[in-house]
Amino acid sequence: MSGPLVAPMLYPSGCGLSVWVYQDGGAIISSSQTSCPYNFSTADMDSWLGFYAWFSYNNQVAAKTAYSGPASSFTNTYGYWCANGNNTS
């Protein structure tokens, strides 16, 4: 089984990214936060949720792009409400 391909990107020195994906009732929540020890002028963060089925991870069900103006951190949080009430976890 192979996973999705991830293209490495240059991340500013000292900055970090945290990603949380969790279940809340019938919803799957994605919450990502990026932060730096200094202010940046602009930033954007793309994220998507998908599931593994039919021998592929590329079954996208939800996505969100977040933008930030001058700041030192920002978040991108959104959810996907499962059509089956998440009975299959």
Secondary structure by P-SEA (a helix, b strand, c coil): cccbbbbbcccccccbbbbbbbbcccbbbbbbbbbcccccccbbbbbbccccccccccccccbbbbbbcccccccccbbbbbccccccc
